[in-house]
Amino acid sequence: MNQLSTDPVILLAQAKEGSRVALARLLTMVERGGAASEAVASITYQLPIPYTVGLTGAPGAGKSTLTDRLITTAREGWPAARQQPEEPIAQLAVLAIDPSSPFTGGAILGDRVRMQAHATDPTVFIRSMATRGHLGGLSLAVPDAIRTLGAAELPLVLVETVGVGQMEVEVARATDTTVVVMNPGWGDSMQANKAGLLEIADVFVINKADRAGVKEARRDLEQMLDLSHLGDWRPPIVETVAAKGEGTAEFWQTVADHRAHLIEGELLTTRRMLRLDDLLAQVVAALVERRVGELRQSPNYAELMSSIAKGSLDPYAAAHHLLGD
């Protein structure tokens, strides 16, 4: 291959031909933001969307191990679910959403450290992702990255987040099926409730189910679902022991059932349209925020501040002046 291009059109063509280096370059452009990221988006948002499965939950819940096991199972294809027949999955991607380094802006945790068994598999693309310079941070970078992976003809993307903070919840909302991973223990139900995970979960997984407290954890979840569940899909609760590979097939079947539920009821299109509505609003808000930062650096801003301080101008009149109203 010739020297790697910086043209997203060329890079995408190379990525479709199987170049993981070209795909990695595209995702780096997405992460860094700016004009290059927008140039990638101008192409990728015209192309098919991959199916996305998000895995979130408290640190230490075993999400990485579960994701690692899920890769192997998912490579066997979509199992038959409801009215949907079995479907092959030629290749898939994993986005491991890590905290940003305060020094470099890069991902602190390494993807190949967590999923070494698949690092050299040409049908599996694994990428750690952090905020870096993307407009709007991870909440916008992740949807852009997902669209890039879909444009490169990867039909399935697994998105794993590190924790259960507000950012992780926002990232989870960028996926078609959201999985909340928990462990046995009295604190799990309280944590799920506080983090708002009940609102976003399509599937619950009680991992490390060989430990004491599984019945209690399931009971607490069932009770909370009884109180809060609305709609025709009640999030199922699956028990796994990811470290031993137990329950992974049942878990994948449950994900396939949810996917079939969305497709059959034409809910997948509706859910994606709602996400696009939120995404556009976030992009507008981020652009406005950036514009405000630019205005604050202008001499005109300082003059208006001085006028407000002297009492000759109020903040609202000054704001309208800055915006050209």
MARZA-989132 format. One record per residue: x, y, z of N, C-alpha, C in turn; residue in one letter. Coordinates in steps of 0.1 Angstrom, whole numbers, padded with zeros to 4 digits, always signed. Layout:
N
XYZXYZXYZa
...
//
This chain:
325
+0008-0012+0000+0000+0000+0000+0009+0012+0000m
+0004+0022-0007+0012+0035-0007+0011+0042+0006n
+0019+0053+0008+0019+0060+0020+0004+0064+0024q
+0001+0063+0036-0013+0065+0041-0017+0079+0038l
-0029+0080+0032-0034+0093+0029-0041+0100+0041s
-0043+0113+0040-0051+0120+0050-0065+0124+0044t
-0068+0119+0032-0081+0122+0026-0090+0111+0031d
-0101+0116+0038-0111+0106+0044-0117+0097+0033p
-0119+0102+0021-0125+0094+0010-0116+0082+0007v
-0103+0085+0005-0093+0075+0002-0092+0065+0014i
-0091+0071+0026-0090+0062+0038-0101+0053+0040l
-0113+0058+0037-0125+0049+0038-0125+0038+0028l
-0121+0041+0016-0120+0031+0006-0110+0020+0010a
-0099+0024+0016-0089+0015+0020-0094+0007+0032q
-0102+0013+0041-0107+0006+0052-0117-0004+0048a
-0125-0001+0037-0135-0011+0032-0127-0023+0026k
-0115-0021+0021-0107-0032+0015-0100-0040+0026e
-0102-0036+0039-0096-0044+0050-0085-0037+0057g
-0081-0025+0053-0070-0018+0060-0074-0013+0074s
-0069-0020+0084-0072-0016+0098-0064-0003+0101r
-0053-0001+0095-0045+0011+0097-0053+0023+0092v
-0059+0022+0080-0067+0033+0075-0079+0036+0084a
-0085+0025+0089-0097+0027+0098-0093+0034+0110l
-0081+0030+0116-0076+0036+0128-0073+0051+0126a
-0068+0054+0114-0065+0068+0111-0078+0076+0110r
-0089+0071+0104-0102+0077+0104-0107+0080+0118l
-0106+0070+0127-0111+0072+0140-0102+0082+0148l
-0090+0083+0145-0081+0093+0151-0086+0107+0147t
-0089+0108+0134-0094+0121+0129-0107+0125+0136m
-0116+0115+0139-0128+0117+0146-0125+0122+0160v
-0116+0115+0167-0113+0119+0181-0107+0133+0182e
-0099+0136+0173-0092+0149+0174-0101+0161+0171r
-0112+0159+0164-0121+0169+0161-0117+0179+0151g
-0124+0190+0150-0120+0201+0140-0125+0197+0126g
-0118+0204+0117-0123+0202+0103-0121+0188+0098a
-0111+0181+0102-0109+0167+0097-0120+0158+0102a
-0125+0160+0114-0136+0152+0119-0148+0155+0112s
-0151+0167+0109-0163+0171+0101-0162+0166+0087e
-0150+0165+0081-0149+0160+0068-0152+0145+0068a
-0148+0138+0078-0152+0123+0080-0167+0122+0081v
-0173+0130+0090-0187+0129+0092-0195+0132+0079a
-0190+0141+0071-0198+0144+0058-0199+0132+0049s
-0190+0122+0051-0191+0110+0043-0199+0099+0050i
-0195+0097+0063-0200+0085+0070-0215+0086+0074t
-0220+0098+0075-0234+0099+0079-0243+0097+0067y
-0237+0094+0055-0245+0091+0043-0246+0076+0041q
-0239+0068+0049-0237+0054+0047-0245+0046+0058l
-0247+0033+0056-0254+0024+0066-0249+0025+0080p
-0258+0023+0090-0255+0024+0104-0253+0009+0109i
-0242+0007+0116-0241-0007+0122-0250-0009+0134p
-0253-0021+0137-0261-0024+0150-0251-0022+0161y
-0255-0015+0172-0246-0012+0183-0252-0018+0196t
-0243-0024+0204-0247-0030+0217-0238-0023+0227v
-0244-0016+0236-0236-0009+0247-0236-0016+0260g
-0224-0017+0266-0223-0024+0279-0217-0014+0289l
-0225-0012+0299-0221-0002+0310-0224-0009+0323t
-0218-0003+0334-0220-0008+0347-0208-0003+0356g
-0209-0006+0368-0199-0002+0378-0185-0007+0375a
-0174+0000+0378-0161-0005+0376-0159-0018+0385p
-0153-0028+0379-0151-0041+0385-0162-0051+0383g
-0173-0047+0375-0184-0056+0373-0180-0067+0363a
-0169-0066+0356-0165-0076+0347-0169-0073+0333g
-0171-0060+0330-0176-0057+0316-0166-0061+0305k
-0153-0059+0308-0143-0062+0298-0142-0077+0295s
-0143-0085+0306-0143-0099+0304-0155-0104+0297t
-0167-0098+0301-0179-0102+0294-0179-0098+0279l
-0173-0086+0276-0172-0082+0262-0163-0091+0255t
-0152-0095+0261-0142-0104+0255-0149-0117+0251d
-0157-0123+0260-0164-0135+0258-0175-0133+0247r
-0181-0121+0247-0192-0118+0238-0187-0118+0223l
-0174-0113+0222-0168-0112+0209-0168-0126+0202i
-0163-0136+0210-0163-0150+0205-0176-0155+0201t
-0186-0152+0209-0200-0157+0207-0206-0150+0195t
-0204-0137+0194-0211-0129+0184-0205-0132+0170a
-0192-0136+0170-0186-0140+0157-0193-0152+0150r
-0200-0159+0158-0208-0170+0153-0220-0166+0145e
-0224-0153+0147-0235-0147+0140-0247-0144+0149g
-0257-0138+0143-0269-0135+0151-0277-0148+0152w
-0281-0152+0164-0289-0164+0165-0303-0161+0161p
-0311-0171+0157-0325-0169+0154-0332-0164+0166a
-0340-0154+0163-0348-0147+0174-0361-0142+0169a
-0372-0146+0177-0385-0143+0173-0388-0146+0159r
-0391-0136+0150-0393-0139+0136-0381-0137+0127q
-0369-0134+0134-0357-0131+0126-0349-0144+0125q
-0345-0148+0112-0336-0160+0111-0322-0157+0115p
-0314-0167+0116-0300-0166+0119-0293-0158+0108e
-0283-0149+0112-0276-0141+0103-0261-0142+0106e
-0253-0143+0096-0238-0143+0098-0233-0129+0102p
-0222-0128+0109-0215-0116+0112-0201-0117+0107i
-0197-0112+0096-0184-0114+0090-0173-0107+0099a
-0176-0096+0104-0166-0089+0112-0174-0079+0122q
-0167-0075+0133-0173-0066+0142-0162-0057+0148l
-0167-0047+0156-0157-0038+0162-0161-0036+0177a
-0151-0032+0184-0153-0029+0199-0148-0015+0201v
-0156-0006+0206-0151+0007+0211-0151+0006+0226l
-0139+0007+0232-0137+0007+0246-0135+0021+0251a
-0145+0026+0257-0146+0040+0261-0138+0042+0275i
-0127+0048+0274-0118+0050+0286-0118+0064+0291d
-0114+0066+0303-0112+0080+0308-0100+0086+0301p
-0101+0099+0299-0091+0107+0292-0079+0109+0301s
-0067+0108+0296-0055+0111+0303-0055+0127+0305s
-0052+0131+0317-0051+0146+0319-0039+0152+0312p
-0030+0144+0308-0018+0149+0301-0019+0149+0286f
-0023+0138+0280-0023+0137+0266-0037+0137+0260t
-0048+0135+0268-0061+0134+0262-0064+0121+0257g
-0054+0112+0257-0056+0098+0251-0063+0089+0262g
-0066+0077+0257-0072+0067+0266-0062+0061+0275a
-0065+0061+0288-0056+0056+0298-0055+0041+0297i
-0067+0034+0297-0067+0019+0296-0064+0015+0282l
-0057+0004+0281-0053-0001+0267-0063-0012+0263g
-0068-0011+0250-0077-0021+0245-0071-0035+0245d
-0059-0036+0240-0053-0049+0238-0049-0055+0251r
-0047-0047+0262-0045-0053+0275-0057-0060+0280v
-0069-0054+0277-0081-0060+0282-0087-0071+0273r
-0084-0071+0260-0089-0081+0251-0079-0087+0242m
-0068-0092+0248-0056-0097+0241-0060-0108+0231q
-0069-0117+0235-0072-0129+0227-0077-0125+0213a
-0082-0113+0211-0088-0109+0198-0080-0099+0191h
-0069-0094+0197-0061-0083+0192-0056-0086+0178a
-0053-0098+0175-0047-0101+0162-0057-0108+0152t
-0070-0108+0156-0080-0114+0148-0084-0104+0137d
-0082-0107+0124-0084-0097+0114-0099-0094+0112p
-0108-0102+0118-0122-0099+0117-0128-0091+0129t
-0119-0088+0138-0123-0080+0150-0114-0068+0151v
-0121-0056+0152-0113-0043+0153-0116-0038+0167f
-0106-0036+0175-0107-0031+0188-0101-0017+0190i
-0108-0008+0196-0102+0006+0197-0106+0012+0210r
-0096+0017+0218-0098+0025+0229-0101+0039+0225s
-0110+0046+0232-0114+0059+0227-0115+0068+0239m
-0110+0080+0237-0111+0091+0248-0115+0104+0241a
-0117+0114+0250-0123+0126+0245-0114+0133+0235t
-0101+0135+0238-0092+0143+0230-0098+0157+0227r
-0099+0161+0214-0103+0174+0211-0117+0175+0204g
-0124+0164+0204-0137+0164+0197-0147+0174+0202h
-0153+0181+0193-0163+0190+0197-0174+0183+0205l
-0177+0187+0217-0187+0181+0225-0183+0169+0233g
-0170+0165+0232-0165+0154+0239-0170+0140+0235g
-0169+0131+0244-0173+0117+0241-0187+0115+0236l
-0196+0123+0242-0210+0122+0238-0213+0124+0223s
-0204+0131+0217-0205+0133+0202-0195+0125+0195l
-0184+0123+0201-0173+0115+0194-0177+0100+0192a
-0184+0095+0201-0188+0081+0200-0198+0078+0189v
-0209+0086+0187-0218+0084+0176-0210+0086+0163p
-0201+0095+0162-0193+0097+0150-0184+0085+0147d
-0178+0080+0157-0170+0068+0156-0178+0056+0151a
-0190+0054+0157-0199+0043+0153-0203+0044+0138i
-0206+0056+0134-0209+0058+0120-0197+0055+0111r
-0185+0059+0115-0173+0056+0108-0171+0041+0106t
-0173+0033+0117-0172+0019+0117-0182+0013+0107l
-0194+0018+0108-0205+0013+0099-0201+0016+0084g
-0196+0028+0082-0192+0032+0068-0181+0022+0063a
-0173+0017+0072-0162+0008+0068-0167-0007+0067a
-0180-0008+0068-0187-0021+0065-0185-0031+0077e
-0184-0026+0089-0185-0034+0101-0199-0034+0106l
-0207-0045+0105-0221-0045+0108-0225-0044+0123p
-0215-0048+0131-0218-0048+0146-0207-0041+0153l
-0211-0032+0163-0202-0025+0171-0206-0027+0186v
-0197-0032+0194-0199-0033+0208-0192-0021+0215l
-0199-0014+0223-0194-0002+0230-0194-0005+0245v
-0182-0005+0250-0180-0008+0264-0175+0005+0272e
-0182+0009+0282-0178+0021+0290-0172+0016+0303t
-0165+0026+0309-0157+0022+0321-0166+0022+0333v
-0175+0032+0335-0182+0033+0347-0197+0036+0345g
-0203+0043+0355-0217+0045+0354-0220+0060+0357v
-0211+0069+0354-0213+0083+0356-0222+0088+0345g
-0225+0102+0345-0234+0108+0335-0228+0106+0321q
-0215+0107+0319-0209+0105+0306-0212+0091+0301m
-0210+0081+0309-0212+0067+0305-0227+0065+0301e
-0236+0071+0309-0250+0070+0306-0253+0076+0292v
-0247+0087+0289-0249+0094+0276-0243+0085+0265e
-0232+0079+0267-0226+0070+0257-0235+0058+0255v
-0240+0053+0266-0249+0041+0264-0261+0044+0256a
-0266+0057+0257-0278+0061+0250-0275+0061+0235r
-0262+0060+0231-0259+0061+0217-0260+0047+0210a
-0264+0037+0217-0265+0024+0212-0279+0019+0210t
-0280+0008+0202-0294+0003+0199-0299-0006+0210d
-0290-0014+0216-0293-0023+0227-0283-0019+0238t
-0289-0015+0250-0280-0011+0261-0281-0022+0272t
-0269-0027+0276-0268-0037+0286-0262-0031+0298v
-0268-0033+0310-0262-0029+0323-0257-0041+0330v
-0244-0041+0333-0238-0052+0340-0236-0049+0354v
-0241-0059+0363-0240-0057+0377-0234-0070+0383m
-0231-0069+0396-0227-0080+0404-0236-0083+0415n
-0236-0095+0421-0243-0098+0433-0239-0089+0444p
-0248-0085+0453-0244-0076+0464-0255-0066+0467g
-0256-0062+0479-0267-0053+0483-0266-0040+0477w
-0254-0035+0473-0252-0021+0468-0256-0020+0453g
-0258-0030+0446-0260-0029+0431-0274-0022+0428d
-0284-0026+0435-0297-0021+0432-0298-0006+0435s
-0292-0002+0446-0291+0012+0450-0283+0020+0439m
-0272+0014+0435-0263+0021+0425-0271+0022+0412q
-0278+0012+0408-0285+0012+0395-0296+0023+0395a
-0303+0024+0407-0313+0034+0408-0308+0048+0407n
-0297+0050+0415-0291+0064+0415-0285+0068+0402k
-0279+0059+0395-0272+0062+0382-0282+0064+0371a
-0295+0061+0373-0305+0062+0363-0304+0051+0352g
-0297+0040+0356-0295+0029+0346-0308+0022+0343l
-0318+0022+0352-0330+0015+0349-0337+0021+0337l
-0335+0034+0335-0341+0041+0324-0335+0038+0310e
-0323+0034+0310-0316+0031+0297-0314+0016+0294i
-0316+0008+0305-0313-0006+0303-0323-0014+0294a
-0318-0021+0284-0327-0030+0277-0325-0045+0281d
-0313-0047+0287-0309-0060+0292-0301-0058+0305v
-0304-0066+0315-0296-0066+0327-0288-0079+0328f
-0275-0078+0331-0267-0089+0333-0261-0089+0347v
-0264-0100+0355-0258-0102+0368-0246-0111+0365i
-0234-0104+0365-0222-0112+0362-0216-0116+0376n
-0206-0126+0375-0200-0132+0387-0212-0139+0395k
-0220-0146+0387-0232-0152+0393-0229-0164+0401a
-0216-0168+0402-0212-0179+0411-0209-0174+0425d
-0211-0161+0428-0210-0156+0441-0223-0155+0448r
-0222-0153+0462-0234-0152+0470-0241-0139+0467a
-0255-0139+0468-0262-0127+0466-0269-0126+0453g
-0269-0136+0444-0275-0135+0431-0290-0134+0432v
-0296-0142+0441-0311-0142+0442-0315-0129+0447k
-0308-0123+0457-0312-0110+0462-0311-0099+0451e
-0300-0099+0443-0298-0090+0433-0309-0090+0423a
-0313-0103+0419-0324-0104+0409-0337-0100+0415r
-0339-0103+0428-0352-0099+0434-0353-0083+0434r
-0342-0077+0438-0342-0062+0439-0345-0056+0425d
-0338-0062+0415-0340-0056+0401-0355-0059+0396l
-0360-0070+0399-0374-0073+0395-0384-0064+0402e
-0381-0061+0415-0390-0052+0422-0389-0038+0416q
-0377-0033+0413-0376-0020+0407-0383-0019+0393m
-0382-0030+0386-0388-0031+0373-0403-0031+0374l
-0408-0037+0384-0423-0038+0387-0428-0024+0389d
-0420-0015+0396-0424-0002+0399-0422+0008+0388l
-0412+0006+0379-0408+0016+0370-0410+0012+0355s
-0412-0001+0352-0412-0005+0338-0425+0000+0331h
-0422+0005+0319-0433+0009+0310-0430+0003+0296l
-0440+0001+0288-0438-0004+0274-0439-0019+0273g
-0437-0024+0261-0439-0038+0258-0426-0046+0259d
-0415-0040+0262-0403-0048+0264-0398-0046+0278w
-0399-0057+0286-0394-0057+0300-0380-0062+0300r
-0370-0054+0304-0356-0058+0303-0354-0071+0310p
-0350-0081+0303-0347-0094+0310-0334-0094+0318p
-0333-0103+0327-0322-0104+0336-0315-0117+0333i
-0302-0116+0329-0294-0128+0326-0283-0129+0336v
-0280-0142+0339-0269-0144+0349-0257-0150+0341e
-0245-0145+0343-0233-0150+0337-0222-0151+0347t
-0212-0159+0343-0199-0160+0349-0189-0158+0338v
-0187-0146+0335-0179-0143+0322-0165-0149+0323a
-0159-0149+0335-0145-0155+0336-0145-0170+0332a
-0156-0177+0333-0156-0191+0330-0164-0193+0316k
-0169-0182+0311-0176-0183+0298-0190-0189+0300g
-0196-0188+0312-0209-0194+0315-0220-0183+0313e
-0230-0187+0306-0241-0178+0303-0240-0168+0292g
-0228-0169+0285-0226-0160+0274-0236-0162+0262t
-0238-0175+0259-0247-0178+0248-0261-0173+0251a
-0266-0175+0263-0279-0171+0267-0280-0155+0267e
-0269-0149+0271-0269-0134+0270-0270-0129+0256f
-0262-0135+0247-0262-0131+0233-0276-0134+0227w
-0282-0145+0231-0296-0147+0226-0306-0137+0230q
-0304-0132+0243-0313-0121+0248-0311-0108+0240t
-0298-0105+0237-0295-0093+0229-0302-0095+0215v
-0301-0107+0209-0307-0109+0196-0322-0108+0197a
-0328-0112+0208-0343-0111+0210-0347-0096+0210d
-0339-0088+0217-0342-0074+0218-0340-0067+0204h
-0330-0071+0197-0328-0066+0183-0340-0070+0174r
-0345-0082+0175-0356-0087+0167-0369-0079+0171a
-0370-0076+0184-0382-0069+0189-0382-0055+0183h
-0370-0048+0182-0369-0035+0176-0372-0035+0161l
-0367-0045+0155-0369-0046+0140-0383-0049+0137i
-0389-0059+0144-0403-0063+0140-0413-0052+0143e
-0411-0044+0153-0420-0033+0157-0417-0020+0150g
-0407-0020+0141-0402-0008+0135-0397+0002+0145e
-0393-0003+0157-0389+0006+0167-0374+0010+0166l
-0367+0002+0158-0353+0006+0156-0351+0019+0149l
-0359+0021+0138-0359+0034+0131-0363+0045+0140t
-0374+0043+0148-0378+0054+0157-0368+0057+0167t
-0362+0047+0173-0351+0049+0183-0339+0057+0177r
-0336+0053+0165-0324+0060+0159-0328+0074+0155r
-0340+0077+0151-0344+0091+0148-0344+0099+0161m
-0348+0094+0172-0348+0101+0184-0333+0104+0188l
-0324+0095+0186-0310+0097+0189-0304+0108+0180r
-0308+0108+0167-0303+0118+0158-0308+0132+0162l
-0321+0132+0167-0326+0145+0172-0318+0150+0184d
-0315+0142+0193-0306+0146+0204-0292+0149+0200d
-0287+0142+0190-0273+0144+0185-0272+0158+0178l
-0282+0161+0170-0282+0175+0163-0283+0186+0174l
-0291+0184+0184-0292+0194+0194-0279+0196+0202a
-0272+0185+0204-0259+0185+0211-0249+0192+0202q
-0249+0189+0189-0239+0196+0180-0241+0211+0180v
-0254+0215+0179-0257+0229+0179-0253+0235+0192v
-0255+0229+0204-0251+0234+0217-0236+0235+0218a
-0229+0225+0213-0215+0226+0213-0209+0237+0205a
-0215+0239+0193-0210+0250+0184-0213+0263+0190l
-0225+0265+0197-0228+0277+0203-0218+0280+0215v
-0215+0269+0223-0205+0271+0234-0192+0275+0228e
-0188+0269+0217-0175+0273+0212-0175+0287+0207r
-0186+0291+0201-0188+0305+0196-0187+0315+0208r
-0193+0311+0219-0193+0320+0231-0178+0321+0236v
-0171+0310+0236-0157+0311+0240-0149+0321+0231g
-0152+0321+0218-0145+0330+0208-0149+0344+0211e
-0162+0346+0214-0167+0360+0217-0160+0366+0229l
-0158+0357+0239-0152+0362+0251-0138+0367+0250r
-0132+0363+0239-0118+0367+0236-0117+0380+0228q
-0129+0385+0223-0129+0396+0214-0128+0409+0222s
-0122+0420+0216-0121+0433+0223-0135+0438+0226p
-0145+0436+0217-0158+0441+0218-0164+0435+0231n
-0161+0423+0235-0166+0417+0247-0161+0425+0259y
-0149+0428+0259-0143+0435+0270-0149+0449+0272a
-0152+0455+0261-0158+0469+0261-0172+0468+0267e
-0180+0457+0263-0193+0456+0268-0193+0452+0283l
-0184+0444+0287-0182+0441+0301-0180+0454+0309m
-0172+0463+0304-0169+0476+0310-0182+0484+0311s
-0190+0484+0301-0202+0492+0301-0212+0486+0311s
-0212+0473+0312-0221+0467+0322-0217+0471+0336i
-0204+0471+0339-0198+0474+0352-0201+0489+0355a
-0201+0497+0345-0204+0512+0348-0219+0515+0349k
-0227+0505+0346-0241+0507+0347-0248+0513+0335g
-0240+0515+0324-0246+0521+0312-0252+0511+0303s
-0251+0498+0306-0256+0487+0298-0260+0475+0306l
-0271+0468+0303-0274+0456+0310-0269+0444+0303d
-0268+0432+0310-0262+0420+0303-0271+0415+0291p
-0284+0417+0292-0292+0412+0281-0290+0420+0268y
-0289+0434+0270-0286+0442+0258-0273+0439+0252a
-0263+0437+0261-0249+0434+0257-0249+0420+0249a
-0257+0411+0254-0257+0397+0247-0263+0399+0233a
-0274+0406+0232-0280+0408+0219-0270+0415+0210h
-0263+0424+0215-0253+0431+0207-0242+0422+0202h
-0237+0413+0211-0227+0403+0207-0232+0394+0196l
-0245+0390+0197-0251+0380+0188-0256+0387+0175l
-0255+0400+0175-0259+0408+0163-0274+0408+0161g
-0282+0407+0172-0296+0408+0172-0301+0422+0170d
//
